[in-house]
Amino acid sequence: MTRRRTVVLAAAAVAALGLGACGSGSLEATGELDDAKLTIYSAQHKNLTEAWGTQFQELTGIEVQVRYGNDSSMGAQIVEEGEASPADVFLTENSPAMTTVQNAGMLAEVDPETIAQVEPQFVPSSQEWVGIAARSTVLVYNPDLVSEDELPDSIMDLADPRYAGRWGAAAGGADFQAIVSAILETEGEQATADWLAALKSGAKVYQNNIATMKAVNAGQSDMGIIYHYYWYRDQALDQASSGNTELHYFGHQDPGAFVSLSGGGVLRTSRHAEDAQRFLAYVTSPQGQEVLRTTDVKEYAVGVGAESDPALPPLDTLDAPRIDPFTLKGPEVIALMTDAGLL
């Protein structure tokens, strides 16, 4: 059956592909979800999800509807819904939420042809979901307040008393929690707990990555931990939130060079399993990955041979730690951050 080419989007019409805030809370498509349509639960940026959904629909005629939320809450929602979940596809910004859903037995195997479209380092060992985009951890700093020779060599150095009161992060967000999961994986539980204690006592906590960058830009903080694309997006516009800042890449396989993987998975309970697999195949295809290069999202493409936005430093130059995204421990991170008084 040929389906009517209409995408039901959670917050905005397709014509307005302006950059929406990510992870801003759960929003539903207007009215009840239509069981006849492919349902995507997305924690990704709205403009990226909309661009993918629109093009997929134009190519296939398959109707799509999107429900938005943030990584952790949406992953928890899918687990709570269980066998009754209306979701067909789950898209995340960071991988720990996808692992939560997988560990609950909620994911179907991804078609091997889809797995083969993604660079091997962006495929979890489980192969029950697949990378769809990536983002790099960076330190944004104000060069008027901190010189290059004062910059920390490692993200772990921020726990040193000499940096107390001089840096900040959006500790309550899923992005930062994913970064902490990399610290836990590479440095161990005690070092992570000590680092979080230093953050609690000596760093400034901001609402999100953009607020962190704005604070550094305004001189309210010397440095801040964010993902790269917030800076590059602002640089491509009026630089109002980043004009007084630079980026520091840790490299050296430091946890501060962590590249977080956005994931895509098909729900085991999907009522449209074939269409869901087709959507994931499209997102990871050269055509789907090209959306990352040609839109203003500034995230990295992860498809085999796919090119990212030319404004970004190539992924293979970042010297990120090699971490299997399936091993990242989201619940343990939340427990450690709760114990530290950050959540």
C-alpha positions in Angstrom: 0.0 0.0 0.0 1.3 3.4 -0.9 1.2 5.7 2.1 0.3 9.4 2.1 3.5 11.5 2.3 3.0 13.4 5.5 5.3 13.5 8.4 3.7 14.2 11.8 6.4 16.0 13.8 6.3 16.7 17.5 7.0 20.4 17.6 7.3 22.2 14.3 6.4 21.9 10.7 9.0 20.5 8.3 9.2 23.9 6.5 10.7 25.4 9.7 13.9 23.4 10.0 15.4 25.8 12.5 17.7 24.4 15.1 15.6 23.1 18.0 16.9 22.6 21.5 17.8 19.0 22.3 16.7 17.1 25.3 14.3 19.8 26.4 11.6 17.4 27.7 9.1 15.0 26.4 6.8 16.3 23.6 4.2 14.3 21.8 2.8 14.4 18.3 -0.5 16.2 18.3 -3.3 13.9 19.4 -2.9 10.1 19.8 -0.2 8.3 17.9 -1.4 6.7 14.7 -0.8 3.0 14.8 -0.6 3.0 11.0 2.5 5.2 10.9 6.1 4.5 11.7 6.8 5.8 15.2 10.2 7.2 16.0 11.1 8.0 19.6 13.9 10.6 19.2 16.3 12.2 21.7 18.2 13.6 18.7 18.0 17.3 17.6 14.6 18.0 16.1 16.0 19.6 12.9 18.1 16.5 12.2 15.3 14.0 13.0 12.9 16.1 10.8 15.4 16.2 7.9 15.9 12.4 8.1 12.1 11.7 8.5 11.2 14.0 5.6 13.7 12.6 3.2 12.9 9.0 4.1 9.3 9.7 3.5 9.9 11.3 0.2 12.0 8.3 -0.9 9.7 5.6 0.4 6.2 7.0 0.8 6.2 5.6 4.4 4.4 7.9 6.9 6.5 8.8 9.9 5.6 10.4 13.3 8.0 11.4 15.9 7.8 11.6 19.7 10.7 13.7 21.3 12.3 13.5 24.7 15.8 13.4 26.2 18.1 10.3 26.3 17.6 9.0 29.8 13.8 9.7 30.2 13.0 8.3 26.7 15.0 5.2 27.3 13.3 4.7 30.6 9.9 5.3 29.0 10.5 2.6 26.5 11.6 0.1 29.2 8.5 1.1 31.3 6.2 0.7 28.3 7.6 -2.8 27.6 5.7 -5.0 25.2 3.1 -2.2 24.8 5.5 0.4 23.6 4.3 2.1 20.4 7.9 2.9 19.4 9.3 1.4 16.2 12.6 3.2 16.1 14.7 4.8 18.9 17.2 7.5 18.1 19.6 8.8 20.8 22.1 11.6 21.2 24.3 9.4 23.4 24.7 5.7 23.7 24.1 4.9 27.4 20.3 5.3 26.9 20.4 2.8 24.0 22.3 0.3 26.1 19.6 0.7 28.8 16.9 -0.3 26.3 19.0 -3.1 25.0 19.7 -4.5 28.4 16.0 -4.7 29.0 15.7 -7.0 25.9 13.8 -4.4 23.9 15.9 -4.2 20.8 15.8 -6.3 17.6 18.9 -7.3 15.7 19.9 -4.7 13.1 20.0 -5.9 9.5 23.6 -6.9 8.6 23.5 -4.7 5.5 22.8 -1.7 7.8 25.7 -2.6 10.1 28.0 -2.8 7.1 27.2 0.8 6.1 28.8 2.2 9.3 32.5 2.4 10.2 33.4 -0.5 12.5 34.4 1.7 15.4 30.9 3.2 15.5 29.2 -0.2 15.8 28.7 -1.6 19.4 29.9 -5.1 20.0 26.3 -6.2 20.6 25.3 -5.1 17.1 21.7 -4.7 18.3 21.9 -1.0 17.5 24.2 1.1 15.3 25.8 4.5 15.3 24.1 7.2 13.3 26.2 10.3 14.2 29.0 11.4 16.6 30.1 14.3 18.7 33.4 15.1 20.4 34.0 16.3 23.9 35.9 19.6 24.0 37.0 22.3 26.5 35.7 25.7 25.6 37.8 28.5 27.1 38.1 32.2 27.2 41.6 33.2 26.0 41.3 36.5 27.9 41.1 34.6 31.2 43.2 31.5 30.6 46.4 31.2 28.5 47.2 28.2 26.4 49.9 27.0 28.8 47.4 27.1 31.7 45.1 24.7 29.9 44.8 21.2 31.5 46.5 18.3 29.7 43.7 16.0 30.7 40.1 16.4 31.6 41.1 14.7 34.9 43.4 17.6 35.7 40.3 19.8 36.3 40.0 18.1 39.7 43.3 19.9 40.7 42.7 22.7 43.2 44.4 25.2 40.8 41.3 24.9 38.6 38.7 25.3 41.4 36.1 27.9 40.6 37.4 28.3 37.0 35.4 25.8 35.0 31.9 24.6 34.6 29.7 22.0 33.0 26.0 21.0 32.5 26.2 18.2 35.0 22.6 17.4 34.9 22.4 16.7 31.2 22.6 13.4 29.3 25.5 14.8 27.3 27.7 15.3 30.4 26.6 12.0 31.9 27.9 10.3 28.7 31.2 12.0 29.2 31.3 10.8 32.8 30.6 7.3 31.5 33.8 7.5 29.4 35.7 8.6 32.5 34.3 5.7 34.4 35.2 3.3 31.6 38.8 4.5 31.2 39.7 5.6 34.8 37.7 3.4 37.1 35.1 4.0 39.8 37.3 5.7 42.5 39.0 8.1 40.1 35.5 9.0 38.7 34.1 9.6 42.1 37.0 11.8 43.1 36.6 13.8 39.9 32.9 14.3 40.5 33.6 15.4 44.1 36.0 18.1 42.7 33.3 19.2 40.2 30.8 19.5 43.1 33.1 21.5 45.3 35.0 23.5 42.7 33.1 23.9 39.5 30.1 25.8 38.3 27.0 23.8 37.2 25.0 25.2 34.2 21.7 24.2 32.7 23.0 22.9 29.4 25.9 23.0 27.0 24.8 26.3 25.5 24.6 28.0 28.9 28.1 26.7 29.7 29.5 28.1 26.5 27.7 31.5 27.1 29.1 31.7 30.6 32.7 31.2 29.2 32.0 33.7 26.5 30.8 36.3 29.0 33.8 35.8 31.3 31.7 34.2 34.0 33.8 31.1 33.8 37.2 30.5 32.4 36.5 27.1 30.9 33.7 24.7 30.3 33.2 21.1 29.2 30.8 20.8 26.2 30.3 18.9 22.9 32.0 20.4 19.9 29.0 21.1 17.7 27.5 23.8 20.0 30.6 25.9 19.3 30.8 25.3 15.6 27.1 26.0 15.1 27.4 29.4 16.9 30.6 30.2 15.0 28.7 29.6 11.7 26.1 32.1 12.8 26.7 35.4 14.6 29.1 34.1 17.2 27.1 35.8 19.9 27.6 33.0 22.3 31.2 32.0 21.3 33.0 35.0 19.9 35.3 35.4 22.9 36.1 31.7 23.1 38.4 29.0 21.6 38.3 25.2 21.8 40.8 22.9 23.4 41.0 19.3 22.2 42.6 17.0 24.8 43.6 14.2 22.3 46.0 11.6 23.5 43.1 9.1 24.0 42.2 11.1 27.1 38.7 10.6 28.4 38.3 14.3 27.7 38.7 13.4 24.0 35.7 11.1 24.2 33.6 10.8 21.1 30.0 10.1 22.0 28.0 7.9 19.6 24.4 8.7 18.8 22.5 5.5 18.3 19.7 4.1 16.2 17.8 0.9 17.1 14.7 -1.0 16.1 12.4 -2.1 18.9 11.8 -5.8 19.2 8.1 -5.0 19.6 7.8 -2.8 16.5 4.5 -3.2 14.7 6.3 -2.0 11.5 9.5 -3.9 11.8 10.3 -4.0 8.1 9.7 -0.3 7.7 11.7 0.4 10.9 14.7 -1.5 9.5 14.3 0.4 6.2 14.5 3.7 8.2 17.7 2.7 10.0 19.2 1.5 6.7 18.4 4.9 5.2 19.9 7.0 8.1 23.2 5.1 7.9 23.3 5.1 4.0 25.4 7.6 2.1 22.2 9.7 1.4 21.2 9.7 5.1 24.7 10.5 6.3 25.0 13.4 3.7 22.3 15.2 5.8 24.9 15.6 8.5 27.3 17.3 6.1 24.8 19.6 4.4 22.6 20.8 7.4 23.6 23.0 10.3 23.8 20.3 12.9 27.6 20.1 12.9 27.6 16.5 14.1 30.0 14.0 12.6 29.0 11.5 10.0 29.8 7.8 10.9 28.9 6.0 7.6 31.6 4.2 5.6 33.3 6.9 3.4 30.8 9.6 4.6 32.1 13.1 4.8 31.3 15.4 7.7 30.9 19.2 7.6 34.2 20.6 6.3 34.3 23.1 9.2 35.0 20.3 11.6 38.4 18.8 12.3 38.4 15.3 10.9 37.4 12.6 13.4 40.5 10.6 12.8 42.7 13.5 14.0 41.0 13.8 17.4 42.9 10.8 19.0 39.8 9.8 21.0 39.9 6.8 23.4 38.7 3.6 21.8 35.6 2.7 23.8 33.0 0.1 23.0 29.8 2.1 23.4 28.0 -1.0 24.6 30.2 -1.1 27.7 29.3 2.4 28.9 27.4 2.2 32.2 24.7 4.8 32.4 23.0 3.6 35.6 26.3 3.5 37.4 27.1 7.0 36.3 23.8 8.3 37.6 24.4 6.6 40.9 27.9 8.1 41.2 26.6 11.6 40.3 23.8 11.2 42.8 26.2 10.2 45.5 28.3 13.3 44.6 25.2 15.5 45.1 25.2 16.5 41.4 21.8 14.9 40.6 
